[in-house]
Amino acid sequence: MQGIRLLGGGVTALGVAGYVAGVAVEYPGRAFAVAAVMLGLTLVAVGGDRR
């Protein structure tokens, strides 16, 4: 399950970067950055614990 947690962290980081870029420059599809952050945080939450 650690792979899911790592994937979630990566998706969250990309979503935050996309959101920051969307604040600076208007581009098509920038609303997907918020969805990516939500998806990434969900994957981190269900990714399991550290054992």
PDB file of all heavy atoms in Angstrom:
ATOM      1  N   MET A   1       0.805  -1.201   0.000  1.00  0.00           N
ATOM      2  CA  MET A   1       0.000   0.000   0.000  1.00  0.00           C
ATOM      3  C   MET A   1       0.847   1.265   0.000  1.00  0.00           C
ATOM      4  O   MET A   1       0.320   2.339  -0.220  1.00  0.00           O
ATOM      5  CB  MET A   1      -0.918   0.003   1.220  1.00  0.00           C
ATOM      6  CG  MET A   1      -2.062  -0.955   1.124  1.00  0.00           C
ATOM      7  SD  MET A   1      -3.205  -0.417  -0.124  1.00  0.00           S
ATOM      8  CE  MET A   1      -4.714  -0.985   0.518  1.00  0.00           C
ATOM      9  N   GLN A   2       2.133   1.135   0.252  1.00  0.00           N
ATOM     10  CA  GLN A   2       2.986   2.321   0.239  1.00  0.00           C
ATOM     11  C   GLN A   2       3.040   2.942  -1.146  1.00  0.00           C
ATOM     12  O   GLN A   2       3.201   4.140  -1.281  1.00  0.00           O
ATOM     13  CB  GLN A   2       4.407   1.970   0.717  1.00  0.00           C
ATOM     14  CG  GLN A   2       4.496   1.746   2.197  1.00  0.00           C
ATOM     15  CD  GLN A   2       4.225   3.009   2.990  1.00  0.00           C
ATOM     16  OE1 GLN A   2       4.256   4.113   2.481  1.00  0.00           O
ATOM     17  NE2 GLN A   2       3.933   2.836   4.247  1.00  0.00           N
ATOM     18  N   GLY A   3       2.915   2.114  -2.166  1.00  0.00           N
ATOM     19  CA  GLY A   3       2.916   2.633  -3.536  1.00  0.00           C
ATOM     20  C   GLY A   3       1.745   3.573  -3.791  1.00  0.00           C
ATOM     21  O   GLY A   3       1.884   4.592  -4.471  1.00  0.00           O
ATOM     22  N   ILE A   4       0.602   3.236  -3.228  1.00  0.00           N
ATOM     23  CA  ILE A   4      -0.578   4.088  -3.387  1.00  0.00           C
ATOM     24  C   ILE A   4      -0.352   5.422  -2.683  1.00  0.00           C
ATOM     25  O   ILE A   4      -0.701   6.481  -3.195  1.00  0.00           O
ATOM     26  CB  ILE A   4      -1.842   3.380  -2.864  1.00  0.00           C
ATOM     27  CG1 ILE A   4      -2.154   2.172  -3.735  1.00  0.00           C
ATOM     28  CG2 ILE A   4      -3.029   4.328  -2.818  1.00  0.00           C
ATOM     29  CD1 ILE A   4      -3.286   1.315  -3.233  1.00  0.00           C
ATOM     30  N   ARG A   5       0.255   5.357  -1.493  1.00  0.00           N
ATOM     31  CA  ARG A   5       0.523   6.593  -0.746  1.00  0.00           C
ATOM     32  C   ARG A   5       1.526   7.467  -1.501  1.00  0.00           C
ATOM     33  O   ARG A   5       1.364   8.684  -1.583  1.00  0.00           O
ATOM     34  CB  ARG A   5       1.056   6.255   0.635  1.00  0.00           C
ATOM     35  CG  ARG A   5       1.345   7.494   1.450  1.00  0.00           C
ATOM     36  CD  ARG A   5       1.615   7.139   2.860  1.00  0.00           C
ATOM     37  NE  ARG A   5       0.297   7.037   3.503  1.00  0.00           N
ATOM     38  CZ  ARG A   5       0.118   6.947   4.804  1.00  0.00           C
ATOM     39  NH1 ARG A   5       1.140   6.913   5.601  1.00  0.00           N
ATOM     40  NH2 ARG A   5      -1.085   6.878   5.298  1.00  0.00           N
ATOM     41  N   LEU A   6       2.551   6.859  -2.070  1.00  0.00           N
ATOM     42  CA  LEU A   6       3.527   7.626  -2.852  1.00  0.00           C
ATOM     43  C   LEU A   6       2.893   8.219  -4.107  1.00  0.00           C
ATOM     44  O   LEU A   6       3.168   9.368  -4.474  1.00  0.00           O
ATOM     45  CB  LEU A   6       4.713   6.745  -3.225  1.00  0.00           C
ATOM     46  CG  LEU A   6       5.639   6.365  -2.079  1.00  0.00           C
ATOM     47  CD1 LEU A   6       6.670   5.349  -2.551  1.00  0.00           C
ATOM     48  CD2 LEU A   6       6.308   7.579  -1.498  1.00  0.00           C
ATOM     49  N   LEU A   7       2.055   7.442  -4.764  1.00  0.00           N
ATOM     50  CA  LEU A   7       1.335   7.944  -5.934  1.00  0.00           C
ATOM     51  C   LEU A   7       0.450   9.131  -5.551  1.00  0.00           C
ATOM     52  O   LEU A   7       0.406  10.140  -6.260  1.00  0.00           O
ATOM     53  CB  LEU A   7       0.489   6.831  -6.554  1.00  0.00           C
ATOM     54  CG  LEU A   7      -0.387   7.230  -7.744  1.00  0.00           C
ATOM     55  CD1 LEU A   7       0.490   7.618  -8.929  1.00  0.00           C
ATOM     56  CD2 LEU A   7      -1.320   6.098  -8.099  1.00  0.00           C
ATOM     57  N   GLY A   8      -0.218   9.028  -4.422  1.00  0.00           N
ATOM     58  CA  GLY A   8      -1.059  10.119  -3.943  1.00  0.00           C
ATOM     59  C   GLY A   8      -0.258  11.382  -3.660  1.00  0.00           C
ATOM     60  O   GLY A   8      -0.690  12.492  -3.974  1.00  0.00           O
ATOM     61  N   GLY A   9       0.916  11.218  -3.080  1.00  0.00           N
ATOM     62  CA  GLY A   9       1.774  12.374  -2.837  1.00  0.00           C
ATOM     63  C   GLY A   9       2.223  13.035  -4.125  1.00  0.00           C
ATOM     64  O   GLY A   9       2.260  14.268  -4.230  1.00  0.00           O
ATOM     65  N   GLY A  10       2.532  12.223  -5.117  1.00  0.00           N
ATOM     66  CA  GLY A  10       2.939  12.769  -6.409  1.00  0.00           C
ATOM     67  C   GLY A  10       1.812  13.493  -7.121  1.00  0.00           C
ATOM     68  O   GLY A  10       2.002  14.575  -7.680  1.00  0.00           O
ATOM     69  N   VAL A  11       0.623  12.898  -7.082  1.00  0.00           N
ATOM     70  CA  VAL A  11      -0.532  13.527  -7.723  1.00  0.00           C
ATOM     71  C   VAL A  11      -0.879  14.834  -7.015  1.00  0.00           C
ATOM     72  O   VAL A  11      -1.206  15.833  -7.656  1.00  0.00           O
ATOM     73  CB  VAL A  11      -1.746  12.568  -7.741  1.00  0.00           C
ATOM     74  CG1 VAL A  11      -3.003  13.269  -8.195  1.00  0.00           C
ATOM     75  CG2 VAL A  11      -1.459  11.377  -8.637  1.00  0.00           C
ATOM     76  N   THR A  12      -0.768  14.841  -5.690  1.00  0.00           N
ATOM     77  CA  THR A  12      -1.034  16.067  -4.932  1.00  0.00           C
ATOM     78  C   THR A  12      -0.033  17.155  -5.304  1.00  0.00           C
ATOM     79  O   THR A  12      -0.404  18.313  -5.509  1.00  0.00           O
ATOM     80  CB  THR A  12      -0.976  15.790  -3.420  1.00  0.00           C
ATOM     81  OG1 THR A  12      -1.939  14.788  -3.098  1.00  0.00           O
ATOM     82  CG2 THR A  12      -1.273  17.036  -2.619  1.00  0.00           C
ATOM     83  N   ALA A  13       1.233  16.789  -5.383  1.00  0.00           N
ATOM     84  CA  ALA A  13       2.263  17.768  -5.736  1.00  0.00           C
ATOM     85  C   ALA A  13       2.038  18.334  -7.134  1.00  0.00           C
ATOM     86  O   ALA A  13       2.161  19.548  -7.353  1.00  0.00           O
ATOM     87  CB  ALA A  13       3.644  17.129  -5.645  1.00  0.00           C
ATOM     88  N   LEU A  14       1.687  17.475  -8.081  1.00  0.00           N
ATOM     89  CA  LEU A  14       1.401  17.958  -9.430  1.00  0.00           C
ATOM     90  C   LEU A  14       0.161  18.851  -9.452  1.00  0.00           C
ATOM     91  O   LEU A  14       0.129  19.857 -10.173  1.00  0.00           O
ATOM     92  CB  LEU A  14       1.197  16.775 -10.382  1.00  0.00           C
ATOM     93  CG  LEU A  14       2.457  16.014 -10.767  1.00  0.00           C
ATOM     94  CD1 LEU A  14       2.084  14.775 -11.585  1.00  0.00           C
ATOM     95  CD2 LEU A  14       3.411  16.894 -11.533  1.00  0.00           C
ATOM     96  N   GLY A  15      -0.844  18.499  -8.665  1.00  0.00           N
ATOM     97  CA  GLY A  15      -2.045  19.315  -8.602  1.00  0.00           C
ATOM     98  C   GLY A  15      -1.775  20.688  -8.011  1.00  0.00           C
ATOM     99  O   GLY A  15      -2.280  21.700  -8.510  1.00  0.00           O
ATOM    100  N   VAL A  16      -0.962  20.732  -6.964  1.00  0.00           N
ATOM    101  CA  VAL A  16      -0.616  22.028  -6.362  1.00  0.00           C
ATOM    102  C   VAL A  16       0.191  22.867  -7.344  1.00  0.00           C
ATOM    103  O   VAL A  16      -0.035  24.073  -7.487  1.00  0.00           O
ATOM    104  CB  VAL A  16       0.139  21.822  -5.033  1.00  0.00           C
ATOM    105  CG1 VAL A  16       0.731  23.119  -4.529  1.00  0.00           C
ATOM    106  CG2 VAL A  16      -0.790  21.231  -3.981  1.00  0.00           C
ATOM    107  N   ALA A  17       1.126  22.237  -8.035  1.00  0.00           N
ATOM    108  CA  ALA A  17       1.919  22.966  -9.030  1.00  0.00           C
ATOM    109  C   ALA A  17       1.028  23.491 -10.155  1.00  0.00           C
ATOM    110  O   ALA A  17       1.186  24.621 -10.610  1.00  0.00           O
ATOM    111  CB  ALA A  17       3.010  22.065  -9.604  1.00  0.00           C
ATOM    112  N   GLY A  18       0.075  22.685 -10.591  1.00  0.00           N
ATOM    113  CA  GLY A  18      -0.854  23.124 -11.620  1.00  0.00           C
ATOM    114  C   GLY A  18      -1.742  24.256 -11.151  1.00  0.00           C
ATOM    115  O   GLY A  18      -2.059  25.174 -11.908  1.00  0.00           O
ATOM    116  N   TYR A  19      -2.135  24.215  -9.883  1.00  0.00           N
ATOM    117  CA  TYR A  19      -2.962  25.288  -9.340  1.00  0.00           C
ATOM    118  C   TYR A  19      -2.179  26.596  -9.268  1.00  0.00           C
ATOM    119  O   TYR A  19      -2.682  27.652  -9.642  1.00  0.00           O
ATOM    120  CB  TYR A  19      -3.471  24.903  -7.950  1.00  0.00           C
ATOM    121  CG  TYR A  19      -4.408  25.923  -7.364  1.00  0.00           C
ATOM    122  CD1 TYR A  19      -5.744  25.933  -7.731  1.00  0.00           C
ATOM    123  CD2 TYR A  19      -3.957  26.874  -6.456  1.00  0.00           C
ATOM    124  CE1 TYR A  19      -6.613  26.866  -7.203  1.00  0.00           C
ATOM    125  CE2 TYR A  19      -4.824  27.811  -5.933  1.00  0.00           C
ATOM    126  CZ  TYR A  19      -6.148  27.800  -6.298  1.00  0.00           C
ATOM    127  OH  TYR A  19      -6.993  28.730  -5.784  1.00  0.00           O
ATOM    128  N   VAL A  20      -0.937  26.509  -8.807  1.00  0.00           N
ATOM    129  CA  VAL A  20      -0.094  27.709  -8.724  1.00  0.00           C
ATOM    130  C   VAL A  20       0.149  28.274 -10.120  1.00  0.00           C
ATOM    131  O   VAL A  20       0.087  29.489 -10.334  1.00  0.00           O
ATOM    132  CB  VAL A  20       1.230  27.398  -8.007  1.00  0.00           C
ATOM    133  CG1 VAL A  20       2.215  28.538  -8.127  1.00  0.00           C
ATOM    134  CG2 VAL A  20       0.970  27.081  -6.537  1.00  0.00           C
ATOM    135  N   ALA A  21       0.408  27.405 -11.080  1.00  0.00           N
ATOM    136  CA  ALA A  21       0.604  27.866 -12.453  1.00  0.00           C
ATOM    137  C   ALA A  21      -0.680  28.484 -13.000  1.00  0.00           C
ATOM    138  O   ALA A  21      -0.632  29.469 -13.746  1.00  0.00           O
ATOM    139  CB  ALA A  21       1.046  26.705 -13.341  1.00  0.00           C
ATOM    140  N   GLY A  22      -1.832  27.938 -12.612  1.00  0.00           N
ATOM    141  CA  GLY A  22      -3.108  28.469 -13.069  1.00  0.00           C
ATOM    142  C   GLY A  22      -3.426  29.834 -12.488  1.00  0.00           C
ATOM    143  O   GLY A  22      -4.133  30.626 -13.101  1.00  0.00           O
ATOM    144  N   VAL A  23      -2.899  30.114 -11.312  1.00  0.00           N
ATOM    145  CA  VAL A  23      -3.087  31.444 -10.718  1.00  0.00           C
ATOM    146  C   VAL A  23      -2.250  32.469 -11.485  1.00  0.00           C
ATOM    147  O   VAL A  23      -2.678  33.595 -11.707  1.00  0.00           O
ATOM    148  CB  VAL A  23      -2.703  31.430  -9.223  1.00  0.00           C
ATOM    149  CG1 VAL A  23      -2.627  32.835  -8.655  1.00  0.00           C
ATOM    150  CG2 VAL A  23      -3.705  30.594  -8.432  1.00  0.00           C
ATOM    151  N   ALA A  24      -1.056  32.055 -11.897  1.00  0.00           N
ATOM    152  CA  ALA A  24      -0.157  32.974 -12.600  1.00  0.00           C
ATOM    153  C   ALA A  24      -0.540  33.158 -14.067  1.00  0.00           C
ATOM    154  O   ALA A  24      -0.515  34.268 -14.582  1.00  0.00           O
ATOM    155  CB  ALA A  24       1.282  32.462 -12.503  1.00  0.00           C
ATOM    156  N   VAL A  25      -0.897  32.066 -14.751  1.00  0.00           N
ATOM    157  CA  VAL A  25      -1.173  32.105 -16.183  1.00  0.00           C
ATOM    158  C   VAL A  25      -2.458  31.334 -16.453  1.00  0.00           C
ATOM    159  O   VAL A  25      -2.605  30.199 -16.006  1.00  0.00           O
ATOM    160  CB  VAL A  25      -0.020  31.449 -16.982  1.00  0.00           C
ATOM    161  CG1 VAL A  25      -0.341  31.410 -18.456  1.00  0.00           C
ATOM    162  CG2 VAL A  25       1.282  32.171 -16.734  1.00  0.00           C
ATOM    163  N   GLU A  26      -3.361  31.938 -17.199  1.00  0.00           N
ATOM    164  CA  GLU A  26      -4.608  31.264 -17.539  1.00  0.00           C
ATOM    165  C   GLU A  26      -4.353  30.250 -18.655  1.00  0.00           C
ATOM    166  O   GLU A  26      -3.794  30.580 -19.693  1.00  0.00           O
ATOM    167  CB  GLU A  26      -5.622  32.306 -18.005  1.00  0.00           C
ATOM    168  CG  GLU A  26      -7.003  31.763 -18.157  1.00  0.00           C
ATOM    169  CD  GLU A  26      -8.001  32.867 -18.456  1.00  0.00           C
ATOM    170  OE1 GLU A  26      -7.854  33.969 -17.896  1.00  0.00           O
ATOM    171  OE2 GLU A  26      -8.906  32.600 -19.259  1.00  0.00           O
ATOM    172  N   TYR A  27      -4.728  28.988 -18.417  1.00  0.00           N
ATOM    173  CA  TYR A  27      -4.564  27.962 -19.444  1.00  0.00           C
ATOM    174  C   TYR A  27      -5.760  27.011 -19.408  1.00  0.00           C
ATOM    175  O   TYR A  27      -6.417  26.883 -18.384  1.00  0.00           O
ATOM    176  CB  TYR A  27      -3.247  27.194 -19.261  1.00  0.00           C
ATOM    177  CG  TYR A  27      -3.148  26.399 -17.971  1.00  0.00           C
ATOM    178  CD1 TYR A  27      -3.554  25.076 -17.913  1.00  0.00           C
ATOM    179  CD2 TYR A  27      -2.627  26.963 -16.812  1.00  0.00           C
ATOM    180  CE1 TYR A  27      -3.465  24.341 -16.761  1.00  0.00           C
ATOM    181  CE2 TYR A  27      -2.526  26.243 -15.650  1.00  0.00           C
ATOM    182  CZ  TYR A  27      -2.942  24.933 -15.628  1.00  0.00           C
ATOM    183  OH  TYR A  27      -2.858  24.216 -14.475  1.00  0.00           O
ATOM    184  N   PRO A  28      -6.052  26.361 -20.530  1.00  0.00           N
ATOM    185  CA  PRO A  28      -7.201  25.455 -20.571  1.00  0.00           C
ATOM    186  C   PRO A  28      -6.981  24.244 -19.656  1.00  0.00           C
ATOM    187  O   PRO A  28      -5.883  23.711 -19.567  1.00  0.00           O
ATOM    188  CB  PRO A  28      -7.270  24.997 -22.024  1.00  0.00           C
ATOM    189  CG  PRO A  28      -6.331  25.839 -22.781  1.00  0.00           C
ATOM    190  CD  PRO A  28      -5.397  26.483 -21.810  1.00  0.00           C
ATOM    191  N   GLY A  29      -7.995  23.839 -18.968  1.00  0.00           N
ATOM    192  CA  GLY A  29      -7.910  22.649 -18.131  1.00  0.00           C
ATOM    193  C   GLY A  29      -7.358  22.896 -16.742  1.00  0.00           C
ATOM    194  O   GLY A  29      -7.076  21.950 -16.017  1.00  0.00           O
ATOM    195  N   ARG A  30      -7.219  24.149 -16.351  1.00  0.00           N
ATOM    196  CA  ARG A  30      -6.609  24.409 -15.043  1.00  0.00           C
ATOM    197  C   ARG A  30      -7.503  23.989 -13.892  1.00  0.00           C
ATOM    198  O   ARG A  30      -7.029  23.783 -12.784  1.00  0.00           O
ATOM    199  CB  ARG A  30      -6.225  25.872 -14.915  1.00  0.00           C
ATOM    200  CG  ARG A  30      -7.376  26.803 -15.000  1.00  0.00           C
ATOM    201  CD  ARG A  30      -6.942  28.226 -15.015  1.00  0.00           C
ATOM    202  NE  ARG A  30      -8.122  29.011 -15.359  1.00  0.00           N
ATOM    203  CZ  ARG A  30      -8.237  30.277 -15.173  1.00  0.00           C
ATOM    204  NH1 ARG A  30      -7.232  30.945 -14.702  1.00  0.00           N
ATOM    205  NH2 ARG A  30      -9.340  30.888 -15.496  1.00  0.00           N
ATOM    206  N   ALA A  31      -8.791  23.812 -14.142  1.00  0.00           N
ATOM    207  CA  ALA A  31      -9.694  23.348 -13.086  1.00  0.00           C
ATOM    208  C   ALA A  31      -9.376  21.912 -12.672  1.00  0.00           C
ATOM    209  O   ALA A  31      -9.701  21.500 -11.563  1.00  0.00           O
ATOM    210  CB  ALA A  31     -11.134  23.453 -13.538  1.00  0.00           C
ATOM    211  N   PHE A  32      -8.732  21.165 -13.536  1.00  0.00           N
ATOM    212  CA  PHE A  32      -8.359  19.795 -13.194  1.00  0.00           C
ATOM    213  C   PHE A  32      -7.297  19.748 -12.106  1.00  0.00           C
ATOM    214  O   PHE A  32      -7.095  18.714 -11.474  1.00  0.00           O
ATOM    215  CB  PHE A  32      -7.874  19.045 -14.434  1.00  0.00           C
ATOM    216  CG  PHE A  32      -8.983  18.753 -15.409  1.00  0.00           C
ATOM    217  CD1 PHE A  32      -9.030  19.395 -16.630  1.00  0.00           C
ATOM    218  CD2 PHE A  32      -9.983  17.854 -15.096  1.00  0.00           C
ATOM    219  CE1 PHE A  32     -10.052  19.141 -17.527  1.00  0.00           C
ATOM    220  CE2 PHE A  32     -11.007  17.583 -15.983  1.00  0.00           C
ATOM    221  CZ  PHE A  32     -11.042  18.232 -17.211  1.00  0.00           C
ATOM    222  N   ALA A  33      -6.605  20.849 -11.857  1.00  0.00           N
ATOM    223  CA  ALA A  33      -5.601  20.891 -10.795  1.00  0.00           C
ATOM    224  C   ALA A  33      -6.250  20.681  -9.434  1.00  0.00           C
ATOM    225  O   ALA A  33      -5.715  19.976  -8.579  1.00  0.00           O
ATOM    226  CB  ALA A  33      -4.838  22.213 -10.833  1.00  0.00           C
ATOM    227  N   VAL A  34      -7.428  21.274  -9.224  1.00  0.00           N
ATOM    228  CA  VAL A  34      -8.126  21.104  -7.948  1.00  0.00           C
ATOM    229  C   VAL A  34      -8.572  19.648  -7.795  1.00  0.00           C
ATOM    230  O   VAL A  34      -8.449  19.063  -6.717  1.00  0.00           O
ATOM    231  CB  VAL A  34      -9.324  22.070  -7.857  1.00  0.00           C
ATOM    232  CG1 VAL A  34     -10.118  21.838  -6.591  1.00  0.00           C
ATOM    233  CG2 VAL A  34      -8.839  23.503  -7.922  1.00  0.00           C
ATOM    234  N   ALA A  35      -9.053  19.057  -8.860  1.00  0.00           N
ATOM    235  CA  ALA A  35      -9.451  17.648  -8.818  1.00  0.00           C
ATOM    236  C   ALA A  35      -8.253  16.754  -8.540  1.00  0.00           C
ATOM    237  O   ALA A  35      -8.362  15.759  -7.808  1.00  0.00           O
ATOM    238  CB  ALA A  35     -10.116  17.254 -10.121  1.00  0.00           C
ATOM    239  N   ALA A  36      -7.097  17.096  -9.089  1.00  0.00           N
ATOM    240  CA  ALA A  36      -5.888  16.311  -8.845  1.00  0.00           C
ATOM    241  C   ALA A  36      -5.470  16.392  -7.381  1.00  0.00           C
ATOM    242  O   ALA A  36      -5.043  15.390  -6.796  1.00  0.00           O
ATOM    243  CB  ALA A  36      -4.754  16.791  -9.746  1.00  0.00           C
ATOM    244  N   VAL A  37      -5.604  17.559  -6.781  1.00  0.00           N
ATOM    245  CA  VAL A  37      -5.280  17.695  -5.353  1.00  0.00           C
ATOM    246  C   VAL A  37      -6.222  16.838  -4.518  1.00  0.00           C
ATOM    247  O   VAL A  37      -5.777  16.128  -3.605  1.00  0.00           O
ATOM    248  CB  VAL A  37      -5.333  19.175  -4.916  1.00  0.00           C
ATOM    249  CG1 VAL A  37      -5.224  19.307  -3.407  1.00  0.00           C
ATOM    250  CG2 VAL A  37      -4.234  19.975  -5.593  1.00  0.00           C
ATOM    251  N   MET A  38      -7.507  16.874  -4.826  1.00  0.00           N
ATOM    252  CA  MET A  38      -8.471  16.070  -4.072  1.00  0.00           C
ATOM    253  C   MET A  38      -8.197  14.573  -4.245  1.00  0.00           C
ATOM    254  O   MET A  38      -8.241  13.808  -3.275  1.00  0.00           O
ATOM    255  CB  MET A  38      -9.895  16.403  -4.506  1.00  0.00           C
ATOM    256  CG  MET A  38     -10.336  17.783  -4.084  1.00  0.00           C
ATOM    257  SD  MET A  38     -12.082  18.116  -4.374  1.00  0.00           S
ATOM    258  CE  MET A  38     -12.162  18.070  -6.162  1.00  0.00           C
ATOM    259  N   LEU A  39      -7.903  14.151  -5.462  1.00  0.00           N
ATOM    260  CA  LEU A  39      -7.594  12.748  -5.714  1.00  0.00           C
ATOM    261  C   LEU A  39      -6.323  12.333  -4.985  1.00  0.00           C
ATOM    262  O   LEU A  39      -6.263  11.268  -4.365  1.00  0.00           O
ATOM    263  CB  LEU A  39      -7.442  12.504  -7.220  1.00  0.00           C
ATOM    264  CG  LEU A  39      -6.991  11.102  -7.619  1.00  0.00           C
ATOM    265  CD1 LEU A  39      -8.051  10.077  -7.265  1.00  0.00           C
ATOM    266  CD2 LEU A  39      -6.663  11.053  -9.092  1.00  0.00           C
ATOM    267  N   GLY A  40      -5.305  13.171  -5.057  1.00  0.00           N
ATOM    268  CA  GLY A  40      -4.044  12.851  -4.390  1.00  0.00           C
ATOM    269  C   GLY A  40      -4.198  12.721  -2.888  1.00  0.00           C
ATOM    270  O   GLY A  40      -3.660  11.787  -2.276  1.00  0.00           O
ATOM    271  N   LEU A  41      -4.932  13.621  -2.276  1.00  0.00           N
ATOM    272  CA  LEU A  41      -5.143  13.542  -0.832  1.00  0.00           C
ATOM    273  C   LEU A  41      -5.951  12.301  -0.452  1.00  0.00           C
ATOM    274  O   LEU A  41      -5.696  11.674   0.582  1.00  0.00           O
ATOM    275  CB  LEU A  41      -5.842  14.803  -0.332  1.00  0.00           C
ATOM    276  CG  LEU A  41      -4.998  16.072  -0.372  1.00  0.00           C
ATOM    277  CD1 LEU A  41      -5.834  17.271   0.057  1.00  0.00           C
ATOM    278  CD2 LEU A  41      -3.769  15.938   0.502  1.00  0.00           C
ATOM    279  N   THR A  42      -6.893  11.921  -1.302  1.00  0.00           N
ATOM    280  CA  THR A  42      -7.652  10.701  -1.052  1.00  0.00           C
ATOM    281  C   THR A  42      -6.748   9.476  -1.121  1.00  0.00           C
ATOM    282  O   THR A  42      -6.828   8.586  -0.270  1.00  0.00           O
ATOM    283  CB  THR A  42      -8.796  10.566  -2.070  1.00  0.00           C
ATOM    284  OG1 THR A  42      -9.642  11.712  -1.952  1.00  0.00           O
ATOM    285  CG2 THR A  42      -9.597   9.305  -1.837  1.00  0.00           C
ATOM    286  N   LEU A  43      -5.869   9.428  -2.115  1.00  0.00           N
ATOM    287  CA  LEU A  43      -4.949   8.303  -2.226  1.00  0.00           C
ATOM    288  C   LEU A  43      -3.986   8.235  -1.047  1.00  0.00           C
ATOM    289  O   LEU A  43      -3.652   7.155  -0.571  1.00  0.00           O
ATOM    290  CB  LEU A  43      -4.171   8.384  -3.542  1.00  0.00           C
ATOM    291  CG  LEU A  43      -4.980   8.110  -4.798  1.00  0.00           C
ATOM    292  CD1 LEU A  43      -4.123   8.378  -6.044  1.00  0.00           C
ATOM    293  CD2 LEU A  43      -5.511   6.701  -4.817  1.00  0.00           C
ATOM    294  N   VAL A  44      -3.548   9.376  -0.561  1.00  0.00           N
ATOM    295  CA  VAL A  44      -2.682   9.388   0.622  1.00  0.00           C
ATOM    296  C   VAL A  44      -3.440   8.864   1.829  1.00  0.00           C
ATOM    297  O   VAL A  44      -2.906   8.087   2.616  1.00  0.00           O
ATOM    298  CB  VAL A  44      -2.151  10.818   0.900  1.00  0.00           C
ATOM    299  CG1 VAL A  44      -1.498  10.909   2.262  1.00  0.00           C
ATOM    300  CG2 VAL A  44      -1.155  11.227  -0.182  1.00  0.00           C
ATOM    301  N   ALA A  45      -4.702   9.245   1.965  1.00  0.00           N
ATOM    302  CA  ALA A  45      -5.499   8.822   3.113  1.00  0.00           C
ATOM    303  C   ALA A  45      -5.780   7.322   3.115  1.00  0.00           C
ATOM    304  O   ALA A  45      -5.768   6.689   4.173  1.00  0.00           O
ATOM    305  CB  ALA A  45      -6.812   9.592   3.153  1.00  0.00           C
ATOM    306  N   VAL A  46      -6.023   6.738   1.953  1.00  0.00           N
ATOM    307  CA  VAL A  46      -6.350   5.302   1.899  1.00  0.00           C
ATOM    308  C   VAL A  46      -5.123   4.452   1.614  1.00  0.00           C
ATOM    309  O   VAL A  46      -5.245   3.231   1.524  1.00  0.00           O
ATOM    310  CB  VAL A  46      -7.445   5.015   0.839  1.00  0.00           C
ATOM    311  CG1 VAL A  46      -8.702   5.773   1.152  1.00  0.00           C
ATOM    312  CG2 VAL A  46      -6.959   5.306  -0.555  1.00  0.00           C
ATOM    313  N   GLY A  47      -3.975   5.065   1.521  1.00  0.00           N
ATOM    314  CA  GLY A  47      -2.765   4.348   1.153  1.00  0.00           C
ATOM    315  C   GLY A  47      -2.219   3.409   2.198  1.00  0.00           C
ATOM    316  O   GLY A  47      -1.271   2.693   1.947  1.00  0.00           O
ATOM    317  N   GLY A  48      -2.774   3.390   3.370  1.00  0.00           N
ATOM    318  CA  GLY A  48      -2.304   2.486   4.411  1.00  0.00           C
ATOM    319  C   GLY A  48      -1.377   3.166   5.381  1.00  0.00           C
ATOM    320  O   GLY A  48      -1.005   4.320   5.236  1.00  0.00           O
ATOM    321  N   ASP A  49      -0.988   2.408   6.407  1.00  0.00           N
ATOM    322  CA  ASP A  49      -0.115   2.961   7.426  1.00  0.00           C
ATOM    323  C   ASP A  49       1.308   2.457   7.235  1.00  0.00           C
ATOM    324  O   ASP A  49       1.585   1.569   6.446  1.00  0.00           O
ATOM    325  CB  ASP A  49      -0.633   2.572   8.815  1.00  0.00           C
ATOM    326  CG  ASP A  49      -0.739   1.073   8.995  1.00  0.00           C
ATOM    327  OD1 ASP A  49      -0.595   0.348   8.005  1.00  0.00           O
ATOM    328  OD2 ASP A  49      -0.977   0.629  10.124  1.00  0.00           O
ATOM    329  N   ARG A  50       2.205   3.053   7.970  1.00  0.00           N
ATOM    330  CA  ARG A  50       3.624   2.671   7.878  1.00  0.00           C
ATOM    331  C   ARG A  50       3.901   1.553   8.863  1.00  0.00           C
ATOM    332  O   ARG A  50       3.782   1.711  10.067  1.00  0.00           O
ATOM    333  CB  ARG A  50       4.522   3.858   8.201  1.00  0.00           C
ATOM    334  CG  ARG A  50       4.416   4.945   7.197  1.00  0.00           C
ATOM    335  CD  ARG A  50       5.356   6.046   7.549  1.00  0.00           C
ATOM    336  NE  ARG A  50       5.214   7.121   6.564  1.00  0.00           N
ATOM    337  CZ  ARG A  50       6.093   8.071   6.409  1.00  0.00           C
ATOM    338  NH1 ARG A  50       7.153   8.121   7.166  1.00  0.00           N
ATOM    339  NH2 ARG A  50       5.917   8.997   5.505  1.00  0.00           N
ATOM    340  N   ARG A  51       4.260   0.398   8.333  1.00  0.00           N
ATOM    341  CA  ARG A  51       4.585  -0.744   9.203  1.00  0.00           C
ATOM    342  C   ARG A  51       5.881  -1.342   8.769  1.00  0.00           C
ATOM    343  O   ARG A  51       6.254  -1.427   7.694  1.00  0.00           O
ATOM    344  CB  ARG A  51       3.498  -1.791   9.138  1.00  0.00           C
ATOM    345  CG  ARG A  51       2.260  -1.330   9.844  1.00  0.00           C
ATOM    346  CD  ARG A  51       1.284  -2.457   9.931  1.00  0.00           C
ATOM    347  NE  ARG A  51       0.083  -1.927  10.523  1.00  0.00           N
ATOM    348  CZ  ARG A  51      -0.848  -2.671  11.021  1.00  0.00           C
ATOM    349  NH1 ARG A  51      -0.744  -3.955  10.990  1.00  0.00           N
ATOM    350  NH2 ARG A  51      -1.905  -2.151  11.548  1.00  0.00           N
TER     351      ARG A  51
END
